[in-house]
Amino acid sequence: MPVNLAPIDPAALLPVAGVTLSYAEAAVKKPGRKDVLLIELAAGSQVAGVFTRNRFCAAPVHLSRAHLASGQPIRALVVNTGNANAGTGEDGRQRALAVCQAVAEQLGCQAEQVLPFSTGVILEPLPFEKIIGALPQRRAGSWADAAEAIMTTDILPKAASRQVELGGKTVTLTGIAKGAGMIHPNMATMLGFVATDAAIAPELLQGLLSTAADLSFNSITVDGDTSTNDSFMLIATGQAGNAPVSSADSADYQALAAALQSLSIELAQAIVRDGEGATKFMTITVEGGRSREECKAIGYAIARSPLVKTAFFASDPNLGRILAAIGYAGIDDLDVDQLSLYLDDVLVAVNGGRNPVYQEEDGQQVMNKSEILVRVVLGRGDASATVWTCDFSYDYVRINADYRS
């Protein structure tokens, strides 16, 4: 079961003015489940996105990038689960475009005003006829329905809301995400969507999103595999009635950014907590570095190490594996004699070697917990970074061995 991840409370997920949600059951992979989501946007809405850097990026990623670049106002996002439409070449792009055209016909807009997203099995043709056939039968839905409709191997849906005051007006942010495996994003998560009714200058939206992605979905790993379909989208409908946020230096921008970052971190952590087969949730903080980039590189080296992750699954304080991961993180001028390593508040290593007073039973007590902090102090600067990950269990292998079954 997920690590300390509670089921979402549908009543706590706040509607966002200007966003209409509906879902369908298209039997893309299996019958009897929500597997198509349509997000309709009011006129005047703005959309920004960040996408996977995997060179084998999926057909819907190609198409969404192109539609955003066209400059046409986006009126809808359509999402299917059960099939990634990745590794499908030009045929896959035509199938994704056909879905966009079908949505556009129903909404009375252009195909370029629809963004497609897919998640599921790679290298399989998208059954676009099923999706198109199911669209007229879609049902009005809530954010809880939306979160469920984009799941694949997730055990629990992931969604959250925030509210913030901007210029005396209450602004709402609600987001959903999916992901449990193939999580080592180089931009975001497998799929994430956040909508707000805030009014904000168009030129500020992308920076707002990119910063939030870096601090959240760009700071998690489950298994070190970057998906072909990663997409993280920010929608701003402008219907909250606030004076448009027009400067990144303004108090309103900072308040909106803080709310978005908090929401994005909650969703990103939920993905790790629901990692395939996860039994432990680990926070890895690296501080005292010369740059955030080197701190993050060390954090990720620890977080994606199979030896580290299996030791945590076994609650085995075999902590030399962490030092080894730090050593191969690619920081060529790292002086390990300046380094300290903590497990929660237990000082394990100091000055590059085992703490003389460290007792393995102290490490064992920490390793027995379901949530653990690994803290690395480099002693070479003021920069820091935090990465979140989970352990590797027997179930991770079972889930991925049976994924296409």
Backbone hydrogen bonds in HBPLUS format (Angstrom, degrees):
<---DONOR---> <-ACCEPTOR-->    atom                        ^
c    i                          cat <-CA-CA->   ^        H-A-AA   ^      H-
h    n   atom  resd res      DA  || num        DHA   H-A  angle D-A-AA Bond
n    s   type  num  typ     dist DA aas  dist angle  dist       angle   num
A0003-VAL N   A0273-ARG O   2.87 MM 270  4.84 157.5  1.92 134.2 135.7     1
A0012-ALA N   A0009-ASP O   2.82 MM   3  5.38 150.8  1.90 119.9 129.1     2
A0013-LEU N   A0010-PRO O   3.20 MM   3  5.42 161.5  2.23 107.3 112.9     3
A0019-VAL N   A0016-VAL O   3.07 MM   3  5.75 145.9  2.19 149.9 148.2     4
A0042-ALA N   A0018-GLY O   2.87 MM  24  4.78 142.9  2.01 145.6 148.0     5
A0020-THR N   A0040-GLU O   2.97 MM  20  5.01 162.5  2.00 143.1 147.7     6
A0040-GLU N   A0020-THR O   2.83 MM  20  5.01 168.9  1.84 159.4 158.6     7
A0141-GLY N   A0021-LEU O   2.94 MM 120  5.24 167.2  1.96 128.8 125.8     8
A0022-SER N   A0038-LEU O   3.07 MM  16  5.30 144.5  2.20 150.1 156.8     9
A0038-LEU N   A0022-SER O   2.86 MM  16  5.30 169.1  1.87 157.2 156.1    10
A0023-TYR N   A0139-ARG O   2.89 MM 116  5.43 149.3  1.99 147.2 155.1    11
A0139-ARG N   A0023-TYR O   2.74 MM 116  5.43 156.0  1.80 158.7 160.6    12
A0024-ALA N   A0036-VAL O   2.93 MM  12  5.10 148.4  2.03 139.6 144.2    13
A0035-ASP N   A0024-ALA O   3.11 MM  11  6.39 162.9  2.14 156.4 160.5    14
A0036-VAL N   A0024-ALA O   3.25 MM  12  5.10 138.3  2.44 149.5 143.5    15
A0081-THR N   A0035-ASP O   2.99 MM  46  5.15 152.9  2.07 141.7 144.8    16
A0037-LEU N   A0079-VAL O   2.80 MM  42  5.01 159.6  1.84 146.9 153.3    17
A0079-VAL N   A0037-LEU O   2.83 MM  42  5.01 163.1  1.86 150.8 155.6    18
A0039-ILE N   A0077-LEU O   2.81 MM  38  5.04 169.4  1.82 158.8 162.0    19
A0077-LEU N   A0039-ILE O   2.86 MM  38  5.04 146.2  1.97 137.5 148.6    20
A0041-LEU N   A0075-ARG O   2.82 MM  34  4.88 166.9  1.84 139.4 136.8    21
A0045-SER N   A0042-ALA O   3.19 MM   3  5.92 146.3  2.31 143.1 143.3    22
A0046-GLN N   A0236-ALA O   2.84 MM 190  5.20 162.9  1.87 145.0 150.2    23
A0236-ALA N   A0046-GLN O   2.92 MM 190  5.20 162.3  1.95 148.0 151.8    24
A0048-ALA N   A0234-LEU O   2.92 MM 186  5.26 156.8  1.97 149.7 157.4    25
A0234-LEU N   A0048-ALA O   2.88 MM 186  5.26 165.0  1.90 150.5 154.1    26
A0050-VAL N   A0232-PHE O   3.01 MM 182  5.40 149.0  2.11 144.7 154.5    27
A0232-PHE N   A0050-VAL O   2.95 MM 182  5.40 157.0  2.00 159.0 163.1    28
A0052-THR N   A0230-ASP O   2.91 MM 178  4.68 136.9  2.10 142.8 134.5    29
A0058-ALA N   A0228-THR O   2.90 MM 170  5.50 155.2  1.96 146.2 143.1    30
A0061-VAL N   A0058-ALA O   3.01 MM   3  5.30 128.7  2.28 104.8 118.5    31
A0062-HIS N   A0058-ALA O   3.17 MM   4  6.64 157.5  2.22 154.1 159.9    32
A0059-ALA N   A0085-ASN O   3.02 MM  26  5.99 154.9  2.08 159.7 160.9    33
A0063-LEU N   A0059-ALA O   3.02 MM   4  6.28 163.3  2.05 154.9 159.4    34
A0064-SER N   A0060-PRO O   2.82 MM   4  5.87 160.9  1.86 144.3 149.8    35
A0065-ARG N   A0061-VAL O   3.01 MM   4  6.12 165.4  2.03 152.3 156.0    36
A0066-ALA N   A0062-HIS O   3.09 MM   4  6.32 160.0  2.13 144.9 150.6    37
A0067-HIS N   A0063-LEU O   2.86 MM   4  6.09 160.1  1.90 154.7 160.0    38
A0068-LEU N   A0064-SER O   2.96 MM   4  6.09 158.5  2.01 148.5 154.0    39
A0069-ALA N   A0065-ARG O   2.96 MM   4  6.13 156.4  2.02 146.5 153.6    40
A0070-SER N   A0066-ALA O   3.03 MM   4  6.17 123.4  2.37 137.6 151.6    41
A0070-SER N   A0067-HIS O   3.31 MM   3  5.11 140.5  2.48  90.9 101.7    42
A0071-GLY N   A0068-LEU O   3.39 MM   3  6.07 163.7  2.42 114.3 118.1    43
A0075-ARG N   A0113-GLN O   2.80 MM  38  5.43 163.1  1.83 143.2 147.8    44
A0076-ALA N   A0113-GLN O   3.31 MM  37  6.72 144.3  2.45 158.8 158.1    45
A0115-LEU N   A0076-ALA O   2.98 MM  39  6.41 158.3  2.02 144.9 150.5    46
A0078-VAL N   A0115-LEU O   2.90 MM  37  6.27 159.7  1.94 157.0 162.5    47
A0117-PHE N   A0078-VAL O   2.84 MM  39  6.16 134.9  2.05 158.9 165.9    48
A0080-ASN N   A0117-PHE O   2.96 MM  37  6.45 151.3  2.05 144.7 152.3    49
A0119-THR N   A0080-ASN O   3.05 MM  39  6.50 129.3  2.32 144.1 158.2    50
A0082-GLY N   A0119-THR O   2.82 MM  37  6.16 111.5  2.29 141.9 158.7    51
A0083-ASN N   A0119-THR O   3.10 MM  36  5.44 121.8  2.45 132.1 123.3    52
A0084-ALA N   A0121-VAL O   2.96 MM  37  5.21 165.5  1.98 126.6 129.2    53
A0123-LEU N   A0086-ALA O   2.76 MM  37  5.72 162.4  1.79 155.4 159.4    54
A0092-GLY N   A0088-THR O   3.14 MM   4  4.73 150.0  2.23 115.5 117.9    55
A0092-GLY N   A0089-GLY O   3.11 MM   3  5.43 123.2  2.44 102.6 115.6    56
A0093-ARG N   A0089-GLY O   3.24 MM   4  6.69 150.8  2.33 145.2 153.4    57
A0094-GLN N   A0090-GLU O   2.99 MM   4  6.28 154.6  2.05 151.6 158.1    58
A0095-ARG N   A0091-ASP O   3.02 MM   4  6.26 149.2  2.11 144.7 153.1    59
A0096-ALA N   A0092-GLY O   2.96 MM   4  6.21 158.1  2.01 149.0 154.5    60
A0097-LEU N   A0093-ARG O   2.91 MM   4  6.08 155.0  1.97 143.2 150.7    61
A0098-ALA N   A0094-GLN O   2.93 MM   4  6.12 147.1  2.04 139.4 148.0    62
A0099-VAL N   A0095-ARG O   3.22 MM   4  6.56 148.7  2.33 142.7 149.6    63
A0100-CYS N   A0096-ALA O   3.08 MM   4  6.45 157.2  2.13 147.0 153.3    64
A0101-GLN N   A0097-LEU O   2.85 MM   4  6.13 156.1  1.91 152.5 159.1    65
A0102-ALA N   A0098-ALA O   3.00 MM   4  6.23 150.8  2.09 142.5 149.9    66
A0103-VAL N   A0099-VAL O   3.01 MM   4  6.29 160.7  2.04 153.5 158.1    67
A0104-ALA N   A0100-CYS O   2.87 MM   4  6.06 163.4  1.90 151.1 156.3    68
A0105-GLU N   A0101-GLN O   2.96 MM   4  6.15 154.6  2.03 145.8 151.7    69
A0106-GLN N   A0102-ALA O   3.24 MM   4  6.49 153.8  2.31 142.9 149.0    70
A0107-LEU N   A0103-VAL O   2.99 MM   4  6.25 146.0  2.10 150.2 160.4    71
A0108-GLY N   A0104-ALA O   2.77 MM   4  5.64 124.4  2.08 145.8 158.1    72
A0109-CYS N   A0104-ALA O   3.05 MM   5  4.85 160.7  2.08 132.1 137.6    73
A0113-GLN N   A0110-GLN O   2.92 MM   3  5.34 158.0  1.97 112.4 119.7    74
A0114-VAL N   A0111-ALA O   3.07 MM   3  5.48 156.0  2.13 118.7 119.3    75
A0128-PHE N   A0126-LEU O   2.75 MM   2  5.38 134.1  1.96 109.4  94.5    76
A0130-LYS N   A0127-PRO O   3.04 MM   3  5.70 131.4  2.28 114.9 125.5    77
A0132-ILE N   A0128-PHE O   2.87 MM   4  6.08 172.9  1.88 159.4 161.0    78
A0133-GLY N   A0129-GLU O   2.85 MM   4  5.88 155.7  1.90 143.0 150.6    79
A0134-ALA N   A0130-LYS O   2.99 MM   4  6.13 136.8  2.18 139.1 149.7    80
A0134-ALA N   A0131-ILE O   3.16 MM   3  5.19 128.7  2.43  95.2 108.5    81
A0135-LEU N   A0131-ILE O   3.15 MM   4  6.32 135.1  2.36 147.1 157.9    82
A0137-GLN N   A0134-ALA O   2.94 MM   3  5.37 140.3  2.10 112.4 124.3    83
A0138-ARG N   A0135-LEU O   3.16 MM   3  5.31 163.9  2.18 115.0 115.5    84
A0146-ALA N   A0142-SER O   2.94 MM   4  6.24 156.8  2.00 146.9 153.9    85
A0147-ALA N   A0143-TRP O   2.93 MM   4  6.14 157.0  1.98 146.7 151.5    86
A0148-GLU N   A0144-ALA O   3.13 MM   4  6.36 153.0  2.21 144.5 151.4    87
A0149-ALA N   A0145-ASP O   2.91 MM   4  6.11 148.2  2.01 149.1 158.4    88
A0151-MET N   A0148-GLU O   3.33 MM   3  5.57 171.4  2.34 113.8 115.4    89
A0177-ALA N   A0158-LYS O   3.12 MM  19  5.49 150.4  2.21 140.5 141.3    90
A0160-ALA N   A0175-GLY O   3.08 MM  15  5.64 149.2  2.17 150.1 156.0    91
A0175-GLY N   A0160-ALA O   2.94 MM  15  5.64 163.6  1.96 165.2 170.1    92
A0162-ARG N   A0173-LEU O   2.76 MM  11  5.12 150.3  1.85 152.7 158.0    93
A0173-LEU N   A0162-ARG O   2.84 MM  11  5.12 158.1  1.89 155.0 152.3    94
A0164-VAL N   A0171-VAL O   2.95 MM   7  5.31 152.4  2.02 145.3 154.2    95
A0171-VAL N   A0164-VAL O   2.78 MM   7  5.31 169.9  1.79 160.9 164.5    96
A0166-LEU N   A0169-LYS O   2.82 MM   3  5.25 163.6  1.84 156.1 158.3    97
A0169-LYS N   A0166-LEU O   3.06 MM   3  5.25 161.5  2.10 110.4 116.2    98
A0197-ASP N   A0172-THR O   3.29 MM  25  5.98 145.7  2.42 150.1 159.1    99
A0174-THR N   A0195-ALA O   2.97 MM  21  5.55 158.6  2.02 158.5 165.2   100
A0195-ALA N   A0174-THR O   2.86 MM  21  5.55 170.8  1.87 158.6 159.1   101
A0176-ILE N   A0193-PHE O   2.84 MM  17  5.44 153.0  1.91 154.1 162.2   102
A0193-PHE N   A0176-ILE O   2.91 MM  17  5.44 165.6  1.93 156.8 160.3   103
A0178-LYS N   A0191-LEU O   2.96 MM  13  5.51 153.1  2.03 156.9 157.2   104
A0276-GLU N   A0180-ALA O   2.90 MM  96  5.29 153.0  1.97 131.0 128.5   105
A0222-VAL N   A0183-ILE O   2.72 MM  39  5.10 164.3  1.74 149.6 151.5   106
A0231-SER N   A0190-MET O   3.10 MM  41  6.03 132.8  2.34 112.7 125.2   107
A0192-GLY N   A0231-SER O   2.91 MM  39  6.31 134.9  2.11 151.7 161.5   108
A0233-MET N   A0192-GLY O   2.91 MM  41  6.25 161.8  1.94 147.9 150.5   109
A0194-VAL N   A0233-MET O   2.96 MM  39  6.27 159.4  2.00 155.5 162.0   110
A0235-ILE N   A0194-VAL O   2.83 MM  41  6.20 158.4  1.88 156.4 163.3   111
A0196-THR N   A0235-ILE O   2.84 MM  39  6.13 145.4  1.96 145.7 156.6   112
A0237-THR N   A0196-THR O   2.92 MM  41  6.41 160.1  1.96 157.8 161.8   113
A0240-ALA N   A0197-ASP O   2.72 MM  43  4.99 134.5  1.93 159.1 144.4   114
A0238-GLY N   A0198-ALA O   3.18 MM  40  4.75 126.7  2.48 122.1 118.4   115
A0245-VAL N   A0199-ALA O   2.97 MM  46  6.30 163.9  2.00 130.4 130.4   116
A0201-ALA N   A0245-VAL O   2.81 MM  44  5.91 165.5  1.83 163.9 159.2   117
A0204-LEU N   A0201-ALA O   2.96 MM   3  5.62 162.8  1.99 123.9 129.6   118
A0205-LEU N   A0202-PRO O   3.30 MM   3  5.56 152.9  2.37 107.5 114.6   119
A0208-LEU N   A0204-LEU O   3.13 MM   4  6.26 157.3  2.18 151.4 158.2   120
A0209-LEU N   A0205-LEU O   3.04 MM   4  6.29 158.2  2.08 150.6 155.8   121
A0210-SER N   A0206-GLN O   2.85 MM   4  6.05 169.1  1.86 156.5 159.6   122
A0211-THR N   A0207-GLY O   3.10 MM   4  6.13 165.7  2.12 148.1 151.0   123
A0212-ALA N   A0208-LEU O   3.30 MM   4  6.44 161.3  2.34 140.4 145.6   124
A0213-ALA N   A0209-LEU O   2.85 MM   4  6.11 157.7  1.90 156.6 163.4   125
A0214-ASP N   A0210-SER O   3.02 MM   4  6.22 157.5  2.07 147.2 152.4   126
A0215-LEU N   A0211-THR O   3.20 MM   4  6.45 151.8  2.29 147.8 154.5   127
A0216-SER N   A0213-ALA O   3.22 MM   3  5.19 147.2  2.34  98.2 107.8   128
A0218-ASN N   A0213-ALA O   2.69 MM   5  5.58 145.9  1.80 173.2 161.3   129
A0219-SER N   A0216-SER O   2.89 MM   3  5.23 153.9  1.95 118.1 120.8   130
A0388-TRP N   A0219-SER O   2.92 MM 169  6.40 157.7  1.97 153.9 159.9   131
A0221-THR N   A0388-TRP O   3.12 MM 167  6.61 140.2  2.28 158.8 168.8   132
A0250-SER N   A0247-SER O   3.18 MM   3  5.40 166.3  2.20 108.6 112.6   133
A0254-GLN N   A0250-SER O   3.16 MM   4  6.45 163.5  2.19 147.9 152.0   134
A0255-ALA N   A0251-ALA O   2.93 MM   4  6.14 152.7  2.01 146.8 154.4   135
A0256-LEU N   A0252-ASP O   2.93 MM   4  6.13 161.3  1.96 149.6 154.5   136
A0257-ALA N   A0253-TYR O   2.78 MM   4  5.96 161.6  1.82 154.8 160.4   137
A0258-ALA N   A0254-GLN O   2.94 MM   4  6.05 156.5  2.00 142.1 148.2   138
A0259-ALA N   A0255-ALA O   3.11 MM   4  6.33 157.4  2.16 144.9 150.5   139
A0260-LEU N   A0256-LEU O   2.95 MM   4  6.19 161.6  1.99 151.6 156.7   140
A0261-GLN N   A0257-ALA O   2.86 MM   4  6.01 161.5  1.89 151.6 156.9   141
A0262-SER N   A0258-ALA O   2.95 MM   4  6.07 160.1  1.99 146.0 151.5   142
A0263-LEU N   A0259-ALA O   2.99 MM   4  6.15 163.4  2.02 148.2 152.7   143
A0264-SER N   A0260-LEU O   2.87 MM   4  5.99 162.3  1.90 149.9 155.2   144
A0265-ILE N   A0261-GLN O   2.91 MM   4  6.03 158.4  1.96 148.9 154.4   145
A0266-GLU N   A0262-SER O   3.08 MM   4  6.29 157.7  2.13 145.5 151.4   146
A0267-LEU N   A0263-LEU O   3.08 MM   4  6.38 159.4  2.12 150.1 155.1   147
A0268-ALA N   A0264-SER O   2.87 MM   4  6.06 161.1  1.90 150.2 156.0   148
A0269-GLN N   A0265-ILE O   2.85 MM   4  5.97 164.5  1.88 152.8 156.8   149
A0270-ALA N   A0266-GLU O   3.02 MM   4  6.17 145.4  2.15 138.9 148.5   150
A0271-ILE N   A0267-LEU O   3.19 MM   4  6.56 143.5  2.33 143.4 151.8   151
A0271-ILE N   A0268-ALA O   3.16 MM   3  5.26 125.4  2.47  96.7 109.8   152
A0272-VAL N   A0268-ALA O   3.33 MM   4  6.77 154.9  2.40 146.3 151.8   153
A0273-ARG N   A0269-GLN O   2.86 MM   4  6.14 163.4  1.89 155.0 160.0   154
A0274-ASP N   A0270-ALA O   2.98 MM   4  6.08 136.5  2.18 138.0 148.9   155
A0275-GLY N   A0272-VAL O   2.94 MM   3  4.79 159.1  1.98 108.8 109.6   156
A0278-ALA N   A0275-GLY O   2.88 MM   3  5.14 170.3  1.89 135.1 133.6   157
A0281-PHE N   A0370-SER O   2.87 MM  89  6.24 159.5  1.91 157.3 163.3   158
A0372-ILE N   A0281-PHE O   3.06 MM  91  6.50 155.5  2.12 153.2 160.3   159
A0282-MET N   A0389-THR O   2.82 MM 107  5.29 173.8  1.82 151.1 152.3   160
A0389-THR N   A0282-MET O   2.96 MM 107  5.29 160.8  2.00 151.4 157.1   161
A0283-THR N   A0372-ILE O   2.93 MM  89  6.33 160.7  1.97 159.0 165.4   162
A0374-VAL N   A0283-THR O   2.80 MM  91  6.14 167.4  1.82 163.5 167.6   163
A0284-ILE N   A0387-VAL O   2.79 MM 103  5.17 171.6  1.79 171.5 170.8   164
A0387-VAL N   A0284-ILE O   2.88 MM 103  5.17 160.9  1.92 147.1 153.3   165
A0285-THR N   A0374-VAL O   2.86 MM  89  6.25 158.4  1.90 166.6 172.4   166
A0376-VAL N   A0285-THR O   2.84 MM  91  6.26 164.6  1.87 162.0 167.3   167
A0286-VAL N   A0385-ALA O   2.95 MM  99  5.53 170.0  1.96 168.8 171.8   168
A0385-ALA N   A0286-VAL O   2.96 MM  99  5.53 144.0  2.10 150.0 160.8   169
A0287-GLU N   A0376-VAL O   2.86 MM  89  6.23 167.1  1.88 168.8 171.8   170
A0378-LEU N   A0287-GLU O   2.83 MM  91  6.21 170.1  1.84 160.5 160.7   171
A0288-GLY N   A0383-ALA O   3.00 MM  95  5.56 114.4  2.45 148.8 166.3   172
A0380-ARG N   A0288-GLY O   2.77 MM  92  5.50 162.3  1.80 150.7 154.3   173
A0381-GLY N   A0288-GLY O   2.95 MM  93  4.64 108.1  2.49 107.4 110.4   174
A0289-GLY N   A0383-ALA O   3.03 MM  94  4.78 164.9  2.05 136.5 134.3   175
A0383-ALA N   A0289-GLY O   2.89 MM  94  4.78 156.9  1.95 146.2 139.5   176
A0295-CYS N   A0291-SER O   3.22 MM   4  6.48 157.3  2.28 146.1 152.6   177
A0296-LYS N   A0292-ARG O   2.84 MM   4  6.05 156.5  1.89 151.5 158.2   178
A0297-ALA N   A0293-GLU O   2.93 MM   4  6.12 151.9  2.01 143.8 151.6   179
A0298-ILE N   A0294-GLU O   3.13 MM   4  6.30 156.8  2.19 143.4 148.1   180
A0299-GLY N   A0295-CYS O   2.92 MM   4  6.16 158.9  1.96 146.2 153.0   181
A0300-TYR N   A0296-LYS O   2.86 MM   4  6.04 161.5  1.89 152.8 156.6   182
A0301-ALA N   A0297-ALA O   3.00 MM   4  6.15 149.1  2.09 139.5 148.2   183
A0302-ILE N   A0298-ILE O   3.14 MM   4  6.41 156.6  2.20 151.1 155.4   184
A0303-ALA N   A0299-GLY O   2.93 MM   4  6.09 164.5  1.95 147.1 152.2   185
A0304-ARG N   A0300-TYR O   2.93 MM   4  5.90 152.3  2.01 151.6 154.4   186
A0305-SER N   A0302-ILE O   3.32 MM   3  5.47 161.9  2.35 106.1 111.4   187
A0309-LYS N   A0305-SER O   2.96 MM   4  6.15 170.7  1.96 158.0 160.7   188
A0310-THR N   A0306-PRO O   2.90 MM   4  5.94 156.7  1.95 145.8 151.3   189
A0311-ALA N   A0307-LEU O   3.14 MM   4  6.17 149.7  2.23 136.7 144.8   190
A0312-PHE N   A0308-VAL O   3.05 MM   4  6.38 154.0  2.12 150.3 157.0   191
A0313-PHE N   A0309-LYS O   3.08 MM   4  6.33 150.8  2.17 139.2 147.3   192
A0392-PHE N   A0309-LYS O   3.38 MM  83  5.21 163.1  2.41  99.3 100.8   193
A0314-ALA N   A0310-THR O   3.05 MM   4  6.29 154.1  2.12 144.6 150.6   194
A0316-ASP N   A0311-ALA O   2.89 MM   5  5.07 166.7  1.90 156.2 154.4   195
A0315-SER N   A0312-PHE O   3.05 MM   3  4.82 154.0  2.12  98.2 106.3   196
A0318-ASN N   A0316-ASP O   2.66 MM   2  5.47 143.3  1.79 103.3  93.8   197
A0321-ARG N   A0318-ASN O   3.36 MM   3  6.34 166.7  2.38 120.1 123.2   198
A0322-ILE N   A0319-LEU O   3.03 MM   3  5.39 138.7  2.20 105.8 115.8   199
A0324-ALA N   A0320-GLY O   3.00 MM   4  6.30 157.1  2.05 149.3 155.6   200
A0325-ALA N   A0321-ARG O   3.07 MM   4  6.29 153.5  2.14 141.2 147.7   201
A0326-ILE N   A0322-ILE O   2.99 MM   4  6.31 157.5  2.04 152.2 158.3   202
A0327-GLY N   A0323-LEU O   3.00 MM   4  6.23 153.4  2.07 147.0 154.3   203
A0328-TYR N   A0324-ALA O   3.19 MM   4  6.56 134.1  2.42 143.2 153.9   204
A0328-TYR N   A0325-ALA O   3.26 MM   3  5.37 134.8  2.47  97.5 108.6   205
A0329-ALA N   A0326-ILE O   3.29 MM   3  5.31 166.5  2.31 109.2 111.0   206
A0334-LEU N   A0331-ILE O   3.13 MM   3  5.51 160.5  2.17 122.0 121.6   207
A0338-GLN N   A0335-ASP O   3.05 MM   3  5.83 167.3  2.06 122.0 126.1   208
A0339-LEU N   A0336-VAL O   3.10 MM   3  5.13 164.0  2.13 108.0 112.9   209
A0352-GLY N   A0339-LEU O   3.06 MM  13  5.11 160.1  2.10 147.4 144.2   210
A0340-SER N   A0377-VAL O   2.93 MM  37  5.11 154.6  1.99 145.1 152.7   211
A0377-VAL N   A0340-SER O   2.93 MM  37  5.11 172.1  1.94 150.2 152.6   212
A0341-LEU N   A0349-ALA O   2.90 MM   8  4.94 158.6  1.94 134.2 136.3   213
A0348-VAL N   A0341-LEU O   2.79 MM   7  5.55 148.6  1.89 152.4 162.8   214
A0349-ALA N   A0341-LEU O   3.24 MM   8  4.94 162.2  2.28 130.2 134.8   215
A0342-TYR N   A0375-ARG O   2.77 MM  33  4.95 165.1  1.79 155.7 159.3   216
A0375-ARG N   A0342-TYR O   2.98 MM  33  4.95 171.7  1.99 141.5 144.3   217
A0343-LEU N   A0346-VAL O   2.85 MM   3  5.10 157.3  1.90 147.1 153.0   218
A0346-VAL N   A0343-LEU O   2.92 MM   3  5.10 162.6  1.95 129.2 130.2   219
A0344-ASP N   A0373-LEU O   2.68 MM  29  4.78 161.7  1.71 152.7 155.0   220
A0355-ASN N   A0348-VAL O   2.77 MM   7  5.41 175.5  1.77 136.4 134.8   221
A0350-VAL N   A0353-GLY O   2.69 MM   3  5.45 145.9  1.80 163.6 169.1   222
A0353-GLY N   A0350-VAL O   3.08 MM   3  5.45 167.2  2.09 115.0 119.1   223
A0358-TYR N   A0355-ASN O   2.93 MM   3  5.19 165.6  1.95 116.9 121.4   224
A0362-ASP N   A0359-GLN O   2.87 MM   3  5.47 140.1  2.03 115.4 126.3   225
A0364-GLN N   A0360-GLU O   2.79 MM   4  6.05 152.4  1.86 150.7 159.7   226
A0365-GLN N   A0361-GLU O   3.08 MM   4  6.24 150.4  2.17 138.6 144.2   227
A0367-MET N   A0363-GLY O   2.96 MM   4  6.21 165.0  1.98 154.3 158.7   228
A0368-ASN N   A0364-GLN O   3.06 MM   4  6.21 134.2  2.28 146.2 156.2   229
A0369-LYS N   A0366-VAL O   2.99 MM   3  5.61 164.2  2.01 120.3 125.5   230
A0396-TYR N   A0393-SER O   3.17 MM   3  5.48 139.5  2.34 102.9 113.0   231
A0398-ARG N   A0394-TYR O   3.19 MM   4  6.55 162.2  2.22 147.9 153.3   232
A0399-ILE N   A0395-ASP O   2.81 MM   4  5.90 172.1  1.82 156.7 158.0   233
A0400-ASN N   A0396-TYR O   3.19 MM   4  6.31 165.8  2.21 146.8 150.4   234
A0401-ALA N   A0397-VAL O   2.82 MM   4  5.87 144.3  1.95 148.5 158.9   235
A0402-ASP N   A0398-ARG O   3.06 MM   4  6.16 142.4  2.20 145.3 154.0   236
A0405-SER N   A0402-ASP O   2.93 MM   3  5.26 155.5  1.99 116.1 124.1   237
